[in-house]
Amino acid sequence: MIQYPNVDPEIIRVGPLAVRWYGVMYLAGFAASFFLLKYQLKKKGTPVAKDFVESLFTWLILGLLFGARLGHVIFYNPSFYLANPFEIIAVWHGGMSFHGGLIGSVLAGYLFCRSTDQDFWTMADMVLATAPIGLGLGRLGNFINGELFGRVTDVPWAMVFPDGGPYPRHPSQLYEVVLEGIVLFIMLWVAKDRLHKSGLLTALFLGLYGIFRFLVEFVREPEGDALVGALTMGQFLSLFMIVGAFVLWRLRSNRIEG
């Protein structure tokens, strides 16, 4: 067993205000994605308005936040929120869904691209090529917070998390840092210049993330009672991603561009 590092989630506190590692991780992820998107646009010579990236990210962040919260409410504990509707807006109590956030940001990105006459699939490819950085840093933030830990296990690298009871558990957040962060980023960044039809990189992102998340869910502690038969809700939603990725790949690869 490995000792859980027990890092203080707060970097600094001044009165009631605190700077937390989790928030800093997300800001770093957004910043990295922001500058890498600008780099790709410049490299490809894509004509966009001066403040295009700034406006796009405003839409994406808002879509992600609303979608992530609503996704958690709908997918993971709808009965609780129906009985306690004011808890829906109590985001400080925690509860954000990746799949809901993805849906929200995709819808926001689509509406923004439509309003600015930019090709949605081209922009989606460029943004999603950078997304694993934020995903990996976000999972690292989960690890520092001691949340979303794995199931009880006897593997040599298991850890006892402060809120996980006295038993050693899989550090599943770190598995996701590696798979959904580092590995996924490398694969997408290498593939982005080798896939010459728009939308294919988006399909690759959906499929690979879906596979990685589906596998990690076998060792990750399920959230609440959110099960669909023998599958966790995370696995069920990831299956939709994998199927959607296959369909999107077929549709976009058969499309004649130009």
C-alpha positions as CSV (number, residue, x, y, z in Angstrom):
1,M,0.0,0.0,0.0
2,I,1.2,3.6,-0.8
3,Q,0.5,6.4,1.6
4,Y,-2.0,9.0,0.3
5,P,-0.1,12.3,0.1
6,N,-2.9,14.3,1.7
7,V,-2.1,17.5,0.0
8,D,-4.1,20.5,1.3
9,P,-6.8,21.3,-1.3
10,E,-6.4,25.0,-0.6
11,I,-3.3,26.7,-1.9
12,I,-3.9,29.9,0.1
13,R,-6.8,31.4,2.1
14,V,-7.5,35.0,2.8
15,G,-10.5,35.4,5.1
16,P,-13.5,33.7,3.4
17,L,-11.7,33.5,0.1
18,A,-9.6,30.5,-0.9
19,V,-7.6,29.5,-3.9
20,R,-7.9,25.7,-4.4
21,W,-5.8,23.4,-6.4
22,Y,-8.9,22.0,-8.2
23,G,-9.8,25.4,-9.6
24,V,-6.2,26.2,-10.6
25,M,-6.1,22.9,-12.4
26,Y,-9.1,23.8,-14.5
27,L,-7.8,27.3,-15.2
28,A,-4.5,25.8,-16.4
29,G,-6.4,23.3,-18.6
30,F,-8.4,26.1,-20.2
31,A,-5.4,28.2,-20.6
32,A,-3.4,25.4,-22.3
33,S,-6.4,24.7,-24.6
34,F,-6.8,28.4,-25.4
35,F,-3.2,28.9,-26.5
36,L,-3.0,25.6,-28.4
37,L,-6.1,26.5,-30.3
38,K,-4.6,29.8,-31.3
39,Y,-1.5,28.0,-32.4
40,Q,-3.4,25.6,-34.6
41,L,-5.5,28.4,-36.2
42,K,-2.3,30.3,-37.0
43,K,-0.5,27.2,-38.3
44,K,-3.5,26.4,-40.6
45,G,-4.0,30.0,-41.6
46,T,-7.7,29.8,-40.7
47,P,-9.3,33.2,-41.1
48,V,-11.1,34.2,-37.9
49,A,-12.1,37.4,-36.2
50,K,-9.6,39.0,-33.8
51,D,-11.5,38.0,-30.7
52,F,-12.9,34.7,-32.1
53,V,-11.0,32.4,-29.7
54,E,-11.9,34.5,-26.6
55,S,-15.6,34.5,-27.5
56,L,-15.6,30.8,-28.4
57,F,-14.1,29.9,-25.1
58,T,-16.6,32.0,-23.2
59,W,-19.4,30.0,-24.9
60,L,-17.6,26.7,-24.3
61,I,-17.0,27.3,-20.6
62,L,-20.6,28.4,-20.0
63,G,-21.9,25.4,-21.9
64,L,-19.6,23.1,-20.0
65,L,-20.6,24.4,-16.6
66,F,-24.3,24.4,-17.2
67,G,-24.1,21.0,-19.0
68,A,-21.9,19.4,-16.3
69,R,-24.3,20.5,-13.5
70,L,-27.5,19.5,-15.3
71,G,-25.9,16.2,-16.3
72,H,-25.1,15.4,-12.7
73,V,-28.6,16.2,-11.7
74,I,-30.2,14.1,-14.5
75,F,-27.8,11.2,-14.8
76,Y,-26.7,10.5,-11.2
77,N,-29.3,11.5,-8.6
78,P,-32.6,12.8,-10.2
79,S,-34.8,11.6,-7.4
80,F,-32.8,13.6,-4.8
81,Y,-33.0,16.8,-6.9
82,L,-36.7,16.4,-7.6
83,A,-37.2,16.3,-3.8
84,N,-34.8,19.1,-3.2
85,P,-35.0,21.4,-6.3
86,F,-33.0,24.3,-4.7
87,E,-30.0,21.9,-4.5
88,I,-29.7,22.0,-8.3
89,I,-28.1,25.5,-8.1
90,A,-26.0,24.6,-5.0
91,V,-22.9,23.9,-7.1
92,W,-20.7,24.5,-4.0
93,H,-21.9,21.2,-2.7
94,G,-20.2,19.5,-5.6
95,G,-21.6,17.4,-8.4
96,M,-20.5,17.8,-12.0
97,S,-20.8,15.3,-14.8
98,F,-18.2,15.0,-17.6
99,H,-20.7,13.6,-20.1
100,G,-23.2,16.5,-19.3
101,G,-20.4,19.0,-19.7
102,L,-19.4,17.5,-23.0
103,I,-23.0,17.8,-24.3
104,G,-23.3,21.4,-23.0
105,S,-20.0,22.5,-24.6
106,V,-20.8,20.8,-27.9
107,L,-24.1,22.5,-28.1
108,A,-22.6,25.9,-27.2
109,G,-19.8,25.4,-29.7
110,Y,-22.2,24.5,-32.4
111,L,-24.4,27.6,-31.8
112,F,-21.3,29.8,-31.7
113,C,-19.8,28.4,-34.9
114,R,-23.2,28.8,-36.7
115,S,-23.5,32.4,-35.6
116,T,-19.9,33.2,-36.8
117,D,-20.1,31.2,-40.1
118,Q,-17.2,28.9,-39.0
119,D,-17.2,25.1,-39.8
120,F,-18.2,23.4,-36.6
121,W,-16.4,20.1,-37.3
122,T,-13.1,21.9,-38.0
123,M,-13.3,23.9,-34.8
124,A,-14.4,20.8,-32.8
125,D,-11.4,18.9,-34.0
126,M,-9.0,21.6,-33.0
127,V,-10.5,22.2,-29.6
128,L,-10.9,18.5,-28.7
129,A,-7.2,17.9,-29.7
130,T,-6.4,20.0,-26.7
131,A,-9.2,18.9,-24.3
132,P,-7.2,16.0,-22.7
133,I,-4.9,18.5,-21.0
134,G,-7.9,19.9,-19.0
135,L,-9.3,16.4,-18.4
136,G,-6.0,15.1,-17.0
137,L,-5.5,18.2,-14.8
138,G,-9.1,18.0,-13.6
139,R,-8.6,14.4,-12.5
140,L,-5.4,15.4,-10.7
141,G,-7.5,18.0,-8.9
142,N,-9.9,15.2,-7.9
143,F,-7.0,13.2,-6.5
144,I,-5.8,16.2,-4.4
145,N,-9.4,16.6,-3.1
146,G,-9.5,12.9,-2.2
147,E,-12.7,12.5,-4.2
148,L,-13.9,10.1,-7.0
149,F,-11.6,7.4,-5.7
150,G,-11.6,3.8,-6.7
151,R,-13.0,0.6,-5.3
152,V,-11.5,-1.3,-2.4
153,T,-8.5,-3.4,-3.5
154,D,-5.4,-5.1,-2.4
155,V,-3.0,-4.0,-5.2
156,P,0.4,-2.8,-3.9
157,W,-0.3,0.8,-5.0
158,A,-3.6,1.1,-3.3
159,M,-4.3,4.1,-1.0
160,V,-6.5,4.9,1.9
161,F,-8.4,8.1,1.1
162,P,-9.6,10.4,3.9
163,D,-13.3,10.1,2.9
164,G,-13.1,6.5,1.6
165,G,-13.2,4.6,4.9
166,P,-10.4,2.6,6.4
167,Y,-9.8,0.3,3.4
168,P,-7.2,0.7,0.7
169,R,-8.6,1.7,-2.7
170,H,-7.6,2.1,-6.3
171,P,-6.2,5.6,-7.0
172,S,-8.5,5.6,-10.0
173,Q,-8.1,9.4,-10.5
174,L,-4.4,8.8,-11.4
175,Y,-5.4,6.1,-13.9
176,E,-7.6,8.7,-15.5
177,V,-4.8,11.3,-15.5
178,V,-2.7,8.8,-17.5
179,L,-5.3,7.5,-19.8
180,E,-7.7,10.4,-20.4
181,G,-5.0,13.0,-20.0
182,I,-1.5,12.0,-21.1
183,V,-2.2,9.1,-23.4
184,L,-5.3,10.6,-25.0
185,F,-3.5,13.9,-25.7
186,I,-0.6,12.3,-27.3
187,M,-2.8,10.1,-29.5
188,L,-5.0,13.0,-30.6
189,W,-2.1,15.5,-31.1
190,V,-0.2,13.0,-33.3
191,A,-3.4,12.1,-35.3
192,K,-4.6,15.7,-35.9
193,D,-2.2,16.2,-38.9
194,R,-2.9,12.8,-40.3
195,L,-6.7,12.9,-40.5
196,H,-7.6,15.0,-43.5
197,K,-11.4,15.1,-43.1
198,S,-13.1,17.3,-40.6
199,G,-14.9,15.5,-37.8
200,L,-12.7,12.5,-37.8
201,L,-10.6,13.7,-34.9
202,T,-13.8,14.5,-33.0
203,A,-14.9,10.9,-33.6
204,L,-11.5,9.6,-32.4
205,F,-11.8,11.7,-29.2
206,L,-15.2,10.4,-28.4
207,G,-14.3,6.8,-29.1
208,L,-11.0,6.8,-27.2
209,Y,-12.3,8.7,-24.2
210,G,-15.3,6.4,-24.1
211,I,-13.1,3.3,-24.1
212,F,-10.8,4.6,-21.5
213,R,-13.6,5.8,-19.2
214,F,-15.5,2.5,-19.6
215,L,-12.4,0.5,-18.5
216,V,-11.6,2.8,-15.5
217,E,-15.2,2.5,-14.3
218,F,-14.5,-1.2,-13.4
219,V,-12.2,0.0,-10.6
220,R,-13.8,3.4,-9.8
221,E,-16.3,3.6,-7.0
222,P,-19.7,4.2,-8.5
223,E,-21.3,7.6,-7.8
224,G,-24.3,7.1,-5.6
225,D,-26.8,4.4,-6.8
226,A,-26.4,5.4,-10.5
227,L,-26.4,2.0,-12.1
228,V,-27.9,0.8,-15.4
229,G,-28.2,-3.0,-15.0
230,A,-24.7,-4.3,-14.4
231,L,-23.1,-1.1,-15.7
232,T,-22.3,2.1,-13.9
233,M,-23.8,5.2,-15.3
234,G,-20.4,6.3,-16.4
235,Q,-20.0,3.1,-18.4
236,F,-23.6,3.4,-19.9
237,L,-22.9,6.9,-21.1
238,S,-19.5,6.0,-22.4
239,L,-21.1,3.2,-24.5
240,F,-23.1,6.0,-26.2
241,M,-19.9,7.8,-26.9
242,I,-18.3,4.8,-28.4
243,V,-21.3,4.0,-30.6
244,G,-21.6,7.7,-31.5
245,A,-17.9,7.8,-32.4
246,F,-18.3,4.8,-34.8
247,V,-21.3,6.4,-36.5
248,L,-19.6,9.8,-36.8
249,W,-16.4,8.2,-38.2
250,R,-18.4,6.4,-40.9
251,L,-20.4,9.5,-41.8
252,R,-17.4,11.9,-41.9
253,S,-15.0,9.5,-43.6
254,N,-17.5,9.0,-46.5
255,R,-18.1,12.7,-46.9
256,I,-16.6,14.4,-50.0
257,E,-15.1,17.7,-48.8
258,G,-14.4,20.9,-50.8
